[in-house]
Amino acid sequence: MGGSKWVLEGDKFLNTMMYMDSGILEFVGRLLFGGYFLYMGLNHVFLKTDALTGYAQMKGVSNARTAVIGSGLLILVGGLGVVLGQYTRESTMLIAIFLVGVTFKMHAFWNDADPVMKMNDEVQFYKNMALLGASLAF
């Protein structure tokens, strides 16, 4: 259990995880992926609601506070389900709904005139697209 073994294949060494239980890797993956959304959901709903509401208002979201709390509930429940390994398909669909709904409105970098804001939104947009891909693959 645990550890790696070096295997010579041709002229290359390959680090194989022969003794690593795949259940541990799945658990760590669920903690990282689900934990991210769980934490962000807590920020939306409880910890940073006012700051996120102000940001949403700046981006032109109507009923910004309701949108922040509602979207936060999607990722809070979705992240919790992934972390716990319960209803993972439904949980990742909640995350996907959040990502599609939020990404194109909040990180529309193609509309930004300020180069710093444009760069920041572009990074966030593509990060969210990668997370969307991961949520659909779950």
Contacts in CASP RR format, 6 or more apart in sequence:
PFRMAT RR
TARGET T0000
AUTHOR 0000-0000-0000
METHOD contacts of the structure
MODEL  1
MGGSKWVLEGDKFLNTMMYMDSGILEFVGRLLFGGYFLYMGLNHVFLKTD
ALTGYAQMKGVSNARTAVIGSGLLILVGGLGVVLGQYTRESTMLIAIFLV
GVTFKMHAFWNDADPVMKMNDEVQFYKNMALLGASLAF
1 19 0 8 1.000
1 20 0 8 1.000
1 21 0 8 1.000
2 17 0 8 1.000
2 19 0 8 1.000
2 20 0 8 1.000
2 21 0 8 1.000
3 17 0 8 1.000
3 19 0 8 1.000
3 20 0 8 1.000
4 15 0 8 1.000
4 16 0 8 1.000
4 17 0 8 1.000
4 18 0 8 1.000
4 19 0 8 1.000
4 20 0 8 1.000
5 15 0 8 1.000
5 16 0 8 1.000
5 18 0 8 1.000
5 19 0 8 1.000
6 13 0 8 1.000
6 14 0 8 1.000
6 15 0 8 1.000
6 16 0 8 1.000
7 13 0 8 1.000
7 14 0 8 1.000
7 16 0 8 1.000
17 25 0 8 1.000
30 82 0 8 1.000
30 83 0 8 1.000
30 85 0 8 1.000
30 88 0 8 1.000
31 83 0 8 1.000
33 79 0 8 1.000
33 82 0 8 1.000
33 134 0 8 1.000
33 138 0 8 1.000
34 78 0 8 1.000
34 79 0 8 1.000
34 80 0 8 1.000
34 81 0 8 1.000
34 82 0 8 1.000
34 83 0 8 1.000
34 95 0 8 1.000
35 79 0 8 1.000
35 82 0 8 1.000
35 83 0 8 1.000
36 79 0 8 1.000
36 131 0 8 1.000
37 75 0 8 1.000
37 76 0 8 1.000
37 78 0 8 1.000
37 79 0 8 1.000
37 82 0 8 1.000
37 95 0 8 1.000
37 98 0 8 1.000
38 75 0 8 1.000
38 76 0 8 1.000
38 78 0 8 1.000
38 79 0 8 1.000
38 80 0 8 1.000
38 82 0 8 1.000
38 83 0 8 1.000
40 72 0 8 1.000
40 75 0 8 1.000
41 72 0 8 1.000
41 73 0 8 1.000
41 75 0 8 1.000
41 76 0 8 1.000
41 79 0 8 1.000
42 76 0 8 1.000
43 49 0 8 1.000
43 52 0 8 1.000
44 52 0 8 1.000
44 68 0 8 1.000
44 69 0 8 1.000
44 70 0 8 1.000
44 71 0 8 1.000
44 72 0 8 1.000
44 73 0 8 1.000
44 75 0 8 1.000
44 76 0 8 1.000
45 69 0 8 1.000
45 70 0 8 1.000
45 72 0 8 1.000
45 73 0 8 1.000
45 76 0 8 1.000
49 65 0 8 1.000
49 68 0 8 1.000
49 69 0 8 1.000
52 68 0 8 1.000
53 64 0 8 1.000
53 65 0 8 1.000
53 68 0 8 1.000
54 64 0 8 1.000
55 106 0 8 1.000
56 64 0 8 1.000
56 65 0 8 1.000
56 67 0 8 1.000
56 68 0 8 1.000
56 106 0 8 1.000
57 64 0 8 1.000
59 105 0 8 1.000
59 106 0 8 1.000
61 67 0 8 1.000
61 105 0 8 1.000
61 106 0 8 1.000
71 98 0 8 1.000
71 101 0 8 1.000
71 102 0 8 1.000
72 98 0 8 1.000
74 94 0 8 1.000
74 95 0 8 1.000
74 97 0 8 1.000
74 98 0 8 1.000
75 94 0 8 1.000
75 95 0 8 1.000
75 98 0 8 1.000
77 91 0 8 1.000
77 94 0 8 1.000
78 90 0 8 1.000
78 91 0 8 1.000
78 92 0 8 1.000
78 94 0 8 1.000
78 95 0 8 1.000
79 91 0 8 1.000
79 94 0 8 1.000
79 95 0 8 1.000
80 91 0 8 1.000
81 87 0 8 1.000
81 88 0 8 1.000
81 91 0 8 1.000
82 88 0 8 1.000
82 91 0 8 1.000
82 92 0 8 1.000
82 95 0 8 1.000
82 138 0 8 1.000
85 91 0 8 1.000
88 138 0 8 1.000
89 138 0 8 1.000
92 135 0 8 1.000
92 136 0 8 1.000
92 138 0 8 1.000
93 135 0 8 1.000
95 131 0 8 1.000
95 135 0 8 1.000
96 132 0 8 1.000
96 135 0 8 1.000
96 136 0 8 1.000
99 128 0 8 1.000
99 129 0 8 1.000
99 131 0 8 1.000
99 132 0 8 1.000
99 135 0 8 1.000
100 132 0 8 1.000
102 128 0 8 1.000
103 124 0 8 1.000
103 125 0 8 1.000
103 128 0 8 1.000
103 129 0 8 1.000
103 132 0 8 1.000
106 121 0 8 1.000
106 124 0 8 1.000
107 121 0 8 1.000
107 122 0 8 1.000
107 124 0 8 1.000
107 125 0 8 1.000
107 128 0 8 1.000
108 121 0 8 1.000
108 125 0 8 1.000
109 118 0 8 1.000
109 119 0 8 1.000
109 121 0 8 1.000
109 122 0 8 1.000
109 125 0 8 1.000
112 118 0 8 1.000
112 121 0 8 1.000
END
